Amino acid sequence: MKSISRTLIMLVLASIMAFGLTGCAKETIVATVNSEKVSEPLYRIFLWSTQRGLESILPNIWDVDPIEGKTPEEFAKERALKSITYYVAVKQKAEEAGINKLTKEEKSAIKESAKNYVETNKEFVTNYGIKQKDYEKFLEYGKLEEKVVSQLGGTYIPNEEELKEAMKVLEEEGEFTSSATITHVLIKNKDEQGNTLPSDKDAEAKKRAEDVLNQALNGEDLTILARKYSEDAAVSTNDGQYTFKKGEMEESLEEVVFNEAKIGAVYPKLIETSMGYEIVKVEELNDMDEVTMKEAAIRKIQQDFVNHELSELSATYKVEKTESYENIHIMNLGEES
């Protein structure tokens, strides 16, 4: 009897262990960078970011000839892996400087951003097994980079010659034009051919826009309202936020943004543009004077200095790809991002 009981107990324990092992499936690793393991979900986030960046420059990039001796897909995958290698260097520098710990507020902001990302990119996260914690790690890398650039870059003081050269480059690139960052909601009053809708449909569009404006003026977050109501096709990738230079947008919008609106507040009136009715909040305004231009040049020099230091460090890392890396391909999610 004892032997039977003992056998049953062993079987139960074996079942529990088996369940535990199958219930805690190991995460797929696609590469190792300087002994740091890169999970498939994290790599896919970097790859998707790289993919969107390349497509914004050349929409038909996947149909072009080889780039640097690689197919467009191979090139994108290598770029994504190179980005991760760079951020592993960022992490190392942050640890060496003792600035690798995030504050409670920083963690909270990252968690909230990751939560919103997962909620608004359901196809991507579902198809590729992306969890909130994966996107949190992606955002943590970015926050560490800010800290490293601020501390390491701040130790580099450019000389006058470097400052002049940087200002010349920025001026040639048009960086010394006043710029603004806005969050907006667009309610269209035009059809696909760009013609204004019939008066009754136009009135309906204006009424919808006024409803959104009132919600924003009553304290609703304009970013959330943009995700919910904006008819701008890019809202799925930018949450309704744009940064632009003076002269790049329509006069009716720029007049409000640069001359009338208060920074950090929703403009209390609808703005009519060639696209429709806009609800706008100016997040940031950069008016260029001599002091601002010098500050921008110094930031560029310090950023370039840090990028060089990190790139040199990351070039020393040993990068090993696993078999799973070879099985990953460019993602096709339509409008979802």
C-alpha positions as CSV (number, residue, x, y, z in Angstrom):
1,M,0.0,0.0,0.0
2,K,2.8,2.4,0.9
3,S,4.6,1.7,-2.4
4,I,1.4,2.5,-4.3
5,S,0.9,5.8,-2.4
6,R,4.5,6.7,-3.0
7,T,4.1,6.0,-6.7
8,L,1.0,8.2,-6.9
9,I,2.7,11.0,-5.1
10,M,5.7,10.8,-7.5
11,L,3.3,10.8,-10.5
12,V,1.5,13.9,-9.2
13,L,4.8,15.7,-8.6
14,A,5.9,14.8,-12.1
15,S,2.7,16.2,-13.5
16,I,3.0,19.4,-11.6
17,M,6.6,19.9,-12.8
18,A,5.6,19.1,-16.4
19,F,2.8,21.7,-16.2
20,G,5.1,24.2,-14.7
21,L,7.6,23.7,-17.5
22,T,5.0,24.0,-20.3
23,G,3.3,26.9,-18.6
24,C,6.5,28.9,-18.5
25,A,7.7,28.6,-22.1
26,K,11.2,30.0,-22.6
27,E,11.5,33.2,-24.6
28,T,12.9,32.9,-28.1
29,I,16.3,34.5,-28.4
30,V,17.3,35.9,-31.8
31,A,20.8,37.2,-31.0
32,T,23.3,37.8,-28.2
33,V,25.0,41.2,-28.1
34,N,28.1,41.3,-25.8
35,S,26.5,38.5,-23.7
36,E,23.1,40.4,-23.5
37,K,20.3,38.2,-24.9
38,V,17.9,39.8,-27.4
39,S,14.4,38.4,-27.3
40,E,12.4,38.0,-30.4
41,P,9.6,40.5,-29.3
42,L,12.2,43.2,-28.5
43,Y,14.0,42.6,-31.8
44,R,10.7,42.8,-33.7
45,I,10.0,46.2,-32.1
46,F,13.3,47.5,-33.3
47,L,12.8,46.0,-36.7
48,W,9.3,47.5,-37.1
49,S,10.7,50.9,-36.1
50,T,13.5,50.5,-38.7
51,Q,11.0,49.3,-41.3
52,R,8.8,52.3,-40.9
53,G,11.8,54.7,-41.0
54,L,13.0,53.2,-44.3
55,E,9.5,53.2,-45.8
56,S,9.1,56.9,-45.0
57,I,12.2,57.6,-47.0
58,L,11.5,55.2,-49.9
59,P,8.0,53.7,-49.9
60,N,8.9,51.0,-52.4
61,I,12.2,50.1,-50.7
62,W,11.4,46.4,-50.7
63,D,11.3,46.3,-54.5
64,V,14.6,48.1,-55.1
65,D,18.0,46.6,-55.9
66,P,20.4,45.3,-53.2
67,I,21.6,47.9,-50.7
68,E,25.3,47.7,-49.7
69,G,25.3,44.2,-51.2
70,K,22.3,43.0,-49.2
71,T,18.6,42.6,-50.1
72,P,16.4,45.3,-48.6
73,E,15.1,42.9,-46.0
74,E,18.6,41.8,-44.9
75,F,19.7,45.5,-44.8
76,A,16.7,46.4,-42.6
77,K,17.4,43.4,-40.3
78,E,21.0,44.4,-39.9
79,R,20.1,48.0,-39.2
80,A,17.7,46.9,-36.5
81,L,20.3,44.7,-34.9
82,K,22.9,47.5,-35.1
83,S,20.4,49.8,-33.3
84,I,20.1,47.2,-30.5
85,T,23.9,46.9,-30.3
86,Y,24.1,50.7,-30.0
87,Y,21.6,50.7,-27.1
88,V,23.5,47.9,-25.3
89,A,26.4,50.3,-25.4
90,V,24.1,53.0,-24.0
91,K,23.2,50.7,-21.2
92,Q,26.8,49.9,-20.4
93,K,27.8,53.6,-20.3
94,A,24.8,54.4,-18.1
95,E,25.9,51.6,-15.7
96,E,29.5,52.9,-15.6
97,A,28.2,56.4,-14.9
98,G,25.8,55.2,-12.3
99,I,22.8,56.7,-14.1
100,N,21.1,53.4,-15.1
101,K,18.4,53.6,-12.5
102,L,15.1,55.2,-13.6
103,T,13.1,57.3,-11.2
104,K,9.6,56.4,-10.1
105,E,8.2,59.1,-12.4
106,E,10.2,57.9,-15.4
107,K,9.1,54.3,-14.9
108,S,5.5,55.4,-14.5
109,A,5.6,57.5,-17.8
110,I,7.2,54.6,-19.6
111,K,4.6,52.1,-18.3
112,E,1.8,54.4,-19.4
113,S,3.3,55.0,-22.9
114,A,3.8,51.2,-23.3
115,K,0.3,50.5,-22.2
116,N,-1.1,53.0,-24.8
117,Y,1.2,51.5,-27.5
118,V,-0.1,48.0,-26.9
119,E,-3.7,49.2,-26.8
120,T,-3.4,51.1,-30.1
121,N,-1.3,48.6,-32.1
122,K,-3.3,45.5,-31.5
123,E,-2.5,43.8,-34.8
124,F,1.2,44.2,-34.4
125,V,1.3,43.0,-30.7
126,T,-1.0,40.1,-31.3
127,N,0.6,38.8,-34.5
128,Y,4.1,38.9,-33.1
129,G,3.6,38.2,-29.4
130,I,4.6,41.6,-28.2
131,K,3.9,42.2,-24.5
132,Q,3.8,45.5,-22.7
133,K,7.0,44.7,-20.9
134,D,8.8,44.3,-24.2
135,Y,7.8,47.9,-25.3
136,E,8.7,49.1,-21.8
137,K,12.3,47.8,-22.3
138,F,12.4,49.5,-25.7
139,L,11.4,52.8,-24.1
140,E,13.8,52.3,-21.2
141,Y,16.7,52.2,-23.7
142,G,15.6,55.6,-25.1
143,K,15.4,57.1,-21.6
144,L,18.9,55.8,-20.7
145,E,20.2,57.4,-24.0
146,E,18.8,60.8,-22.8
147,K,20.7,60.5,-19.6
148,V,23.9,59.4,-21.2
149,V,23.8,62.1,-23.8
150,S,23.1,64.7,-21.1
151,Q,25.9,63.6,-18.8
152,L,28.6,62.4,-21.3
153,G,27.8,65.1,-23.8
154,G,27.9,67.7,-21.2
155,T,31.6,66.9,-20.5
156,Y,32.5,67.9,-24.1
157,I,33.0,71.7,-24.6
158,P,33.3,72.6,-28.3
159,N,35.8,75.2,-29.4
160,E,34.9,78.3,-31.5
161,E,35.8,76.6,-34.8
162,E,33.6,73.6,-34.1
163,L,30.8,75.9,-33.0
164,K,31.0,77.9,-36.3
165,E,31.1,74.7,-38.4
166,A,28.1,73.2,-36.5
167,M,26.1,76.4,-36.9
168,K,26.9,76.5,-40.6
169,V,25.8,72.9,-41.1
170,L,22.5,73.5,-39.2
171,E,21.8,76.7,-41.2
172,E,22.4,74.8,-44.5
173,E,20.0,72.1,-43.3
174,G,17.3,74.7,-42.4
175,E,17.5,73.9,-38.7
176,F,17.5,77.6,-37.8
177,T,14.0,78.2,-38.9
178,S,11.4,78.6,-36.1
179,S,9.7,75.3,-35.4
180,A,6.7,74.0,-33.5
181,T,5.5,70.7,-32.1
182,I,1.7,70.3,-32.0
183,T,-0.9,67.7,-31.3
184,H,-3.9,67.9,-33.5
185,V,-7.2,66.2,-34.4
186,L,-8.4,66.4,-38.0
187,I,-12.0,66.1,-38.9
188,K,-12.2,66.1,-42.7
189,N,-14.7,68.0,-44.7
190,K,-13.3,67.0,-48.1
191,D,-13.9,63.9,-50.2
192,E,-11.1,61.7,-51.7
193,Q,-10.7,64.0,-54.6
194,G,-10.2,67.0,-52.3
195,N,-13.6,68.6,-53.0
196,T,-15.5,70.1,-50.2
197,L,-18.4,68.0,-49.0
198,P,-22.0,69.0,-49.6
199,S,-23.2,71.6,-47.1
200,D,-25.1,69.2,-45.0
201,K,-22.1,66.8,-44.7
202,D,-19.8,69.7,-44.1
203,A,-22.0,70.9,-41.2
204,E,-21.9,67.4,-39.8
205,A,-18.1,67.4,-39.9
206,K,-17.9,70.8,-38.2
207,K,-20.3,69.6,-35.5
208,R,-18.1,66.5,-34.8
209,A,-15.1,68.8,-34.7
210,E,-16.8,71.1,-32.3
211,D,-17.7,68.2,-30.0
212,V,-14.1,67.1,-29.9
213,L,-12.9,70.6,-29.3
214,N,-15.3,70.9,-26.3
215,Q,-14.1,67.6,-24.9
216,A,-10.5,68.9,-25.2
217,L,-11.3,72.2,-23.5
218,N,-13.1,70.4,-20.7
219,G,-9.8,68.6,-19.9
220,E,-9.8,65.4,-22.1
221,D,-6.3,64.4,-23.2
222,L,-5.9,65.6,-26.9
223,T,-3.6,62.6,-27.7
224,I,-6.3,60.2,-26.6
225,L,-8.9,62.2,-28.6
226,A,-6.7,62.1,-31.6
227,R,-6.4,58.3,-31.4
228,K,-10.2,58.1,-31.1
229,Y,-11.5,60.7,-33.6
230,S,-8.7,62.0,-35.9
231,E,-9.2,61.3,-39.6
232,D,-5.5,62.0,-40.3
233,A,-4.1,58.8,-41.8
234,A,-0.8,59.2,-39.8
235,V,-2.5,59.2,-36.4
236,S,-1.8,55.5,-35.9
237,T,2.0,56.2,-36.0
238,N,2.3,59.6,-34.5
239,D,-0.7,59.9,-32.1
240,G,-1.6,63.2,-33.8
241,Q,1.7,64.9,-33.1
242,Y,3.8,66.8,-35.7
243,T,6.9,68.8,-35.5
244,F,7.4,71.3,-38.4
245,K,9.3,74.4,-39.4
246,K,7.7,77.7,-40.2
247,G,6.7,77.8,-43.8
248,E,5.9,74.1,-44.1
249,M,2.3,74.2,-43.1
250,E,-0.8,76.2,-44.3
251,E,-0.9,79.8,-43.4
252,S,-4.2,79.5,-41.4
253,L,-2.6,76.9,-39.1
254,E,0.8,78.6,-38.8
255,E,-0.8,82.0,-37.9
256,V,-2.4,80.3,-34.9
257,V,0.6,78.2,-33.9
258,F,3.3,80.8,-34.1
259,N,1.3,84.0,-33.2
260,E,-1.9,83.2,-31.3
261,A,-2.0,79.9,-29.4
262,K,-0.6,79.5,-25.9
263,I,2.0,76.8,-25.4
264,G,0.5,73.8,-23.5
265,A,-3.1,74.8,-24.0
266,V,-5.7,73.7,-26.5
267,Y,-6.5,76.5,-28.9
268,P,-10.2,77.5,-28.1
269,K,-11.4,77.7,-31.7
270,L,-11.5,75.4,-34.7
271,I,-8.9,76.0,-37.4
272,E,-10.1,75.4,-41.0
273,T,-7.5,74.2,-43.4
274,S,-7.6,72.6,-46.9
275,M,-8.0,69.2,-45.2
276,G,-10.9,70.1,-42.9
277,Y,-11.4,71.2,-39.3
278,E,-8.4,71.1,-36.9
279,I,-8.3,71.0,-33.1
280,V,-4.8,72.1,-32.1
281,K,-2.6,72.2,-29.0
282,V,0.9,73.7,-29.2
283,E,3.2,71.4,-27.3
284,E,6.5,73.3,-27.9
285,L,7.6,76.4,-29.8
286,N,11.2,77.1,-30.8
287,D,11.8,80.7,-32.0
288,M,15.4,81.0,-33.3
289,D,17.6,83.8,-32.0
290,E,21.4,83.9,-31.7
291,V,21.4,82.4,-28.3
292,T,19.0,79.6,-29.3
293,M,21.1,78.9,-32.5
294,K,24.3,78.6,-30.4
295,E,22.6,76.2,-28.0
296,A,21.3,74.1,-30.9
297,A,24.9,73.9,-32.3
298,I,26.3,72.9,-29.0
299,R,23.7,70.2,-28.6
300,K,24.5,68.9,-32.1
301,I,28.2,68.8,-31.3
302,Q,27.7,67.0,-28.0
303,Q,25.2,64.6,-29.6
304,D,27.7,63.8,-32.3
305,F,30.4,63.3,-29.7
306,V,28.3,60.8,-27.7
307,N,27.2,59.0,-30.9
308,H,30.8,58.5,-31.9
309,E,31.8,57.3,-28.4
310,L,28.9,54.8,-28.3
311,S,29.4,53.6,-31.9
312,E,33.1,52.9,-31.2
313,L,32.1,51.0,-28.1
314,S,29.4,49.0,-29.8
315,A,31.8,48.1,-32.6
316,T,33.9,46.1,-30.1
317,Y,30.9,43.9,-29.1
318,K,30.6,40.3,-30.2
319,V,27.2,39.8,-31.9
320,E,25.9,36.3,-32.4
321,K,22.7,35.5,-34.3
322,T,20.6,32.4,-33.5
323,E,18.7,30.3,-36.0
324,S,15.5,32.2,-35.0
325,Y,17.0,35.4,-36.4
326,E,17.0,33.9,-39.9
327,N,13.3,33.0,-39.6
328,I,12.3,36.6,-39.0
329,H,11.0,38.6,-42.0
330,I,9.7,42.1,-42.8
331,M,6.3,42.7,-41.4
332,N,3.2,43.6,-43.4
333,L,0.5,45.1,-41.3
334,G,-1.2,47.4,-43.7
335,E,-2.1,50.6,-41.9
336,E,-1.4,49.2,-38.5
337,S,1.8,50.2,-36.9
